[in-house]
Amino acid sequence: MFESNDKSLPSSALLLIGLILVATTLRAPITGVGPILEALKSTLGLSATMAALLTALPLIAFGVIAPFAGKLSQKIGLKRCLLGSLLIVVLGVLLRSEGSISTLYIGTILLGIGIAFGNVLMPSLVKRDFPKRIPSITGKCGLAIGLSAAITSTLAVPLMTIFNWKIALGSSVIFPLIALIIWSLFIKTTDEKVSQNVNYQPNTVWKSALAWQVTLYMTINSILFYTMITWLPSILTNVGVSTIKAGSLHGLLQFASLVPGLLLGIIVSKMKDQRMVASILGLIQCLALLGFCFLPAAALVWAFMFGLGTGGALILSLMMISLRSSNPHQAANLSGMAQCINFLLGALGPILAGKVHEITGNWIFILYTGVILAILMAGFGILAGRQKNI
């Protein structure tokens, strides 16, 4: 099992800062692509399929790499593993911004691989170093993920307008670079020992009903989020909402997803389990999707509600990975399992929704399907939120 040999207050504060900085790298290098995707297509002569790969490749990398992150961290240590992953993200962002089509895609794959380790190992690190503060620390990390993603998404177009697309994409390197510097300090001052007597078998999480309940809760939320974040503007314009307003509501959804990071940690820490919170977050998304179906004129309300639900469910999923695990090794392996399935199926959501729309010509079937998934998600939340360990 992992052992930390420095538990002083300054060390804990530095570790918390480092953990939050890692959280800023988990979405920021990706979210800046979408706003300038059309410009990349025209500038580099990319087809629609090639352009779509720029957003799909990181998600695929997340899913493929996730199961191996826990095993590697057991061999070389959590902190060393995170340090290496941050270095890969920095190199990936810089390579992606070099200017050629080949480096654009190679860099995208590299940063996806690096981020995958951070996605998986962050809950394990919280479990190990902040076992009594899991809800509050995870809430802070969730807020950092959302804020950094919003910053890069907002600045992408202005930076491209003032400079060029290479600067716009390369600017996100600031987050992993700062995190890399801080984690380098950790390796020098608070290095960890990795015990050779680890009896835990990583494959056991795949046989656990509770692990699958946590995984399915997280995965359904991911499917709903990626589908709505991709197609919400099209859904709204299809019912008469202007393009400008649809874009604003799209931004509102992302902003609303930040709000739970401020409050959820406090709320969860005062409850004996997470069943009620998990089910409510699923039902909030259910009501929002029904609202889009039957009262699209109130889309502002529904977009805000959906953002609250999906943002809260993401943070709660990360909390439950730590809370349902018996030790940091198990947290890393549960995180690897959950995030593997989460990202691979989450990436399929928007694709399948687009195909169904091509066949049916409307979005109602997609919204109804989302309602059913949100209800299922609430059910899995009740099961995953029980106060028990794998």
C-alpha positions in Angstrom: 0.0 0.0 0.0 1.1 3.6 -0.6 2.7 5.3 2.4 3.2 9.1 2.7 6.2 9.9 5.0 5.3 13.6 5.5 2.0 14.6 7.1 3.0 18.1 8.2 0.5 21.0 7.6 2.7 22.7 5.0 3.1 19.4 3.2 -0.7 18.9 3.2 -1.3 22.4 1.9 1.2 21.9 -0.9 -0.3 18.5 -1.7 -3.8 20.1 -1.9 -2.5 22.8 -4.2 -0.9 20.2 -6.4 -4.0 18.1 -6.5 -6.1 21.1 -7.5 -3.5 22.0 -10.2 -3.7 18.4 -11.5 -7.5 18.9 -11.7 -7.0 22.0 -13.9 -5.2 19.8 -16.5 -8.0 17.2 -16.9 -10.2 19.2 -19.3 -8.5 22.5 -20.2 -6.3 21.2 -23.0 -9.4 19.7 -24.7 -12.1 22.3 -24.3 -10.2 25.0 -26.3 -10.5 22.9 -29.5 -14.3 23.1 -30.0 -14.6 26.9 -30.4 -12.0 27.1 -33.1 -12.7 23.7 -34.8 -14.2 25.4 -37.9 -11.2 27.6 -38.3 -8.9 24.6 -38.0 -10.9 22.8 -40.8 -10.6 25.7 -43.2 -7.0 26.6 -42.3 -5.6 23.1 -42.5 -8.1 21.6 -45.0 -9.5 19.0 -42.6 -12.5 17.0 -43.5 -15.5 16.8 -41.1 -14.4 13.4 -40.0 -10.8 14.5 -39.4 -12.0 17.5 -37.4 -14.3 15.3 -35.3 -11.3 13.1 -34.5 -9.7 16.0 -32.7 -12.4 15.9 -30.1 -12.9 12.1 -30.1 -9.3 11.0 -29.8 -8.7 12.2 -26.2 -11.9 10.4 -25.1 -10.8 7.2 -26.8 -7.4 7.6 -25.2 -9.0 8.1 -21.8 -11.0 4.9 -22.1 -8.1 2.8 -23.5 -5.4 3.9 -21.0 -7.6 4.1 -17.9 -7.4 0.3 -16.9 -3.6 0.4 -16.9 -3.1 3.5 -14.8 -3.8 1.9 -11.5 -1.4 -1.0 -12.2 1.4 1.4 -13.2 0.9 3.5 -10.1 1.3 0.4 -7.9 4.7 -0.3 -9.4 6.2 3.2 -9.5 4.1 5.2 -7.0 1.2 7.6 -7.4 3.2 10.8 -7.4 5.8 9.6 -9.9 3.0 8.3 -12.1 1.3 11.7 -12.0 4.5 13.5 -12.6 5.1 11.5 -15.7 1.6 12.0 -16.9 1.9 15.8 -16.5 5.1 15.8 -18.6 3.3 13.8 -21.3 0.4 16.4 -21.3 2.9 19.3 -21.6 4.7 17.6 -24.5 1.3 16.8 -26.1 0.0 20.3 -25.9 3.2 21.8 -27.3 3.4 19.2 -30.1 -0.2 19.8 -31.0 0.5 23.5 -31.4 3.6 23.0 -33.7 1.6 23.8 -36.8 1.5 20.6 -39.0 -1.4 18.2 -39.4 0.6 15.2 -38.3 1.8 16.9 -35.0 -1.7 18.1 -34.4 -3.0 14.6 -34.2 0.1 13.1 -32.5 0.0 15.8 -29.9 -3.7 15.2 -29.3 -3.2 11.5 -28.7 -0.3 12.2 -26.3 -2.2 14.7 -24.2 -5.1 12.3 -24.1 -2.8 9.6 -22.7 -1.4 11.9 -20.1 -4.8 13.2 -19.0 -6.1 9.6 -18.7 -3.6 9.0 -15.8 -4.8 12.1 -14.0 -8.4 11.1 -14.4 -7.8 7.7 -12.9 -5.3 8.6 -10.1 -6.9 11.7 -8.7 -9.6 9.8 -6.7 -6.9 7.4 -5.4 -4.7 10.3 -4.2 -7.7 11.9 -2.4 -8.4 8.5 -0.8 -4.9 8.2 0.4 -4.0 11.6 1.6 -7.3 13.2 2.5 -9.4 10.1 3.7 -11.5 12.2 6.1 -12.1 15.1 3.7 -13.0 13.2 0.5 -16.3 15.2 -0.2 -14.8 18.7 0.3 -11.5 18.0 -1.5 -13.3 16.3 -4.5 -15.7 19.3 -4.7 -12.7 21.7 -4.9 -11.2 19.5 -7.6 -14.5 19.5 -9.5 -14.6 23.2 -9.4 -11.0 23.5 -10.7 -11.9 21.2 -13.6 -14.8 23.3 -14.6 -13.2 26.7 -14.2 -10.1 25.8 -16.1 -12.2 24.3 -18.9 -14.3 27.4 -19.1 -11.3 29.6 -19.2 -9.6 27.9 -22.1 -13.0 27.6 -24.0 -13.7 31.3 -23.5 -10.2 32.5 -24.5 -9.7 30.2 -27.5 -11.4 32.5 -30.1 -10.0 35.8 -28.8 -6.4 34.3 -28.8 -6.9 32.9 -32.3 -8.2 36.3 -33.5 -5.3 38.3 -32.0 -2.6 35.8 -32.7 -3.3 32.4 -34.5 -4.7 29.0 -33.8 -1.4 27.6 -32.7 -1.2 30.2 -29.8 -4.9 29.5 -29.0 -4.3 25.7 -28.6 -0.8 26.1 -27.0 -2.0 28.6 -24.3 -3.6 25.7 -22.3 0.0 24.4 -21.6 0.1 26.8 -18.6 -2.1 24.5 -16.5 -0.1 21.3 -16.9 3.2 23.2 -16.8 2.5 24.8 -13.4 1.2 21.4 -12.1 4.4 19.8 -13.4 6.6 22.2 -11.4 4.6 21.7 -8.2 4.7 17.9 -8.6 8.4 18.0 -9.2 8.7 19.6 -5.7 6.6 16.7 -4.3 9.0 14.2 -5.6 11.9 16.0 -3.9 10.3 16.7 -0.6 7.5 14.2 0.0 8.5 11.2 -1.9 6.5 8.0 -1.3 7.4 4.4 -0.6 5.6 1.7 -2.4 5.1 -1.4 -0.4 5.9 -4.7 -1.9 3.3 -6.5 0.2 0.2 -5.6 -1.8 -2.3 -8.5 -1.7 -5.0 -6.6 -3.4 -5.9 -8.0 -6.9 -7.0 -5.3 -9.3 -9.3 -7.5 -11.3 -11.6 -7.9 -8.2 -13.3 -4.6 -9.0 -14.6 -5.9 -12.3 -16.4 -8.7 -10.4 -18.0 -6.3 -7.8 -21.7 -5.4 -8.1 -21.0 -2.2 -6.2 -18.2 -1.2 -8.6 -20.5 -1.7 -11.5 -23.2 0.5 -9.9 -20.7 3.3 -9.4 -19.4 2.8 -13.0 -22.9 2.9 -14.5 -23.9 5.9 -12.6 -20.8 7.8 -13.9 -21.2 6.4 -17.4 -24.9 7.3 -17.9 -24.1 10.9 -16.7 -21.2 11.0 -19.2 -23.4 9.9 -22.1 -26.1 12.5 -21.2 -23.5 15.3 -20.8 -21.5 14.7 -24.0 -24.7 14.2 -26.0 -26.2 17.5 -24.7 -23.0 19.5 -24.9 -22.7 18.4 -28.5 -26.2 18.7 -29.7 -28.0 21.2 -27.5 -27.6 24.2 -29.9 -29.0 22.1 -32.7 -31.9 20.9 -30.5 -32.8 24.5 -29.6 -32.5 25.9 -33.1 -34.8 23.1 -34.3 -37.6 24.5 -32.1 -37.1 28.1 -33.2 -34.5 29.4 -30.8 -32.0 31.8 -32.5 -28.4 30.6 -33.1 -27.1 33.3 -30.8 -29.4 32.5 -27.9 -28.8 28.7 -28.4 -25.0 29.4 -28.1 -25.6 31.4 -24.9 -27.7 28.6 -23.4 -24.9 26.2 -24.3 -22.5 28.4 -22.3 -25.0 28.6 -19.4 -25.2 24.8 -19.2 -21.4 24.7 -18.8 -21.4 27.5 -16.3 -24.2 25.8 -14.2 -22.1 22.7 -14.1 -19.5 24.6 -12.0 -22.0 25.5 -9.2 -22.1 22.0 -7.5 -18.3 22.3 -6.9 -19.0 25.1 -4.5 -21.7 23.3 -2.4 -21.7 19.6 -3.0 -18.7 18.8 -0.8 -20.3 20.5 2.2 -23.7 18.8 1.6 -22.3 15.3 1.2 -20.0 15.6 4.2 -23.1 16.2 6.4 -25.0 13.1 5.1 -24.5 9.5 6.2 -24.6 8.2 2.6 -25.0 9.6 -0.9 -28.2 7.8 -2.0 -30.5 10.9 -1.8 -28.0 13.3 -3.5 -27.2 10.8 -6.3 -30.8 10.1 -7.1 -31.8 13.8 -7.0 -29.0 14.7 -9.4 -30.3 12.1 -11.9 -33.9 13.3 -11.5 -32.9 17.0 -12.0 -31.5 15.9 -15.4 -34.7 14.0 -16.1 -36.9 17.0 -15.4 -34.6 19.3 -17.5 -34.9 16.9 -20.5 -38.7 16.7 -20.1 -38.7 20.5 -20.1 -36.8 20.7 -23.4 -39.5 18.4 -24.8 -42.6 20.1 -23.6 -41.7 23.7 -22.7 -38.8 24.7 -24.9 -39.7 28.4 -24.3 -38.2 28.0 -20.8 -34.9 26.6 -22.2 -32.9 28.9 -19.9 -34.3 27.1 -16.9 -33.8 23.7 -18.3 -30.2 24.4 -19.5 -29.3 25.6 -16.0 -31.0 22.6 -14.3 -29.3 20.2 -16.6 -25.9 21.8 -15.9 -26.5 21.5 -12.2 -27.4 17.9 -12.5 -24.6 16.7 -14.7 -21.9 18.8 -13.0 -23.0 17.5 -9.6 -23.2 13.9 -10.8 -19.6 14.1 -12.1 -18.3 15.4 -8.8 -20.3 12.8 -6.9 -19.1 10.0 -9.1 -15.5 11.0 -8.3 -16.4 11.1 -4.6 -18.0 7.7 -4.7 -14.9 6.1 -6.3 -12.9 7.2 -3.3 -15.7 6.5 -0.7 -16.6 3.0 -2.0 -13.0 1.9 -2.1 -11.2 0.2 0.9 -7.7 1.5 0.1 -5.9 3.8 -2.4 -4.9 0.8 -4.7 -8.6 -0.2 -5.0 -9.6 3.4 -5.6 -7.1 3.6 -8.5 -8.4 0.4 -10.0 -12.1 1.3 -9.5 -11.3 4.6 -11.1 -9.6 2.9 -14.0 -12.6 0.6 -14.6 -15.2 3.4 -14.2 -13.4 5.8 -16.4 -12.6 3.2 -19.1 -16.3 2.4 -19.6 -17.4 6.0 -18.9 -15.3 7.6 -21.6 -15.7 4.9 -24.3 -19.5 4.9 -24.0 -19.6 8.6 -23.4 -17.9 9.2 -26.7 -20.5 7.0 -28.5 -23.5 9.1 -27.1 -23.2 12.1 -29.4 -22.4 9.9 -32.4 -25.5 7.7 -31.9 -27.6 10.7 -31.2 -26.5 12.3 -34.5 -27.3 9.1 -36.4 -30.7 8.8 -34.9 -31.4 12.4 -35.8 -30.4 11.7 -39.4 -32.9 8.8 -39.5 -35.8 10.4 -37.7 -35.3 14.1 -38.6 -36.1 15.3 -35.1 -34.7 15.3 -31.6 -37.7 14.1 -29.6 -36.6 10.5 -29.6 -33.2 11.5 -28.3 -34.7 13.6 -25.5 -37.0 10.8 -24.5 -34.1 8.3 -24.5 -32.3 10.8 -22.3 -35.2 10.9 -19.8 -35.1 7.1 -19.5 -31.4 7.1 -19.0 -31.6 9.8 -16.3 -34.2 7.7 -14.4 -31.9 4.6 -14.7 -29.0 6.8 -13.5 -31.0 7.8 -10.4 -31.6 4.1 -9.7 -27.9 3.3 -10.0 -27.2 6.3 -7.8 -29.4 4.9 -5.0 -27.4 1.6 -5.2 -24.0 3.2 -5.6 -24.6 5.7 -2.8 -25.0 3.2 0.0 -22.5 3.5 2.8 -20.4 0.4 2.1 -17.1 -0.6 0.5 -16.2 -3.0 -2.3 
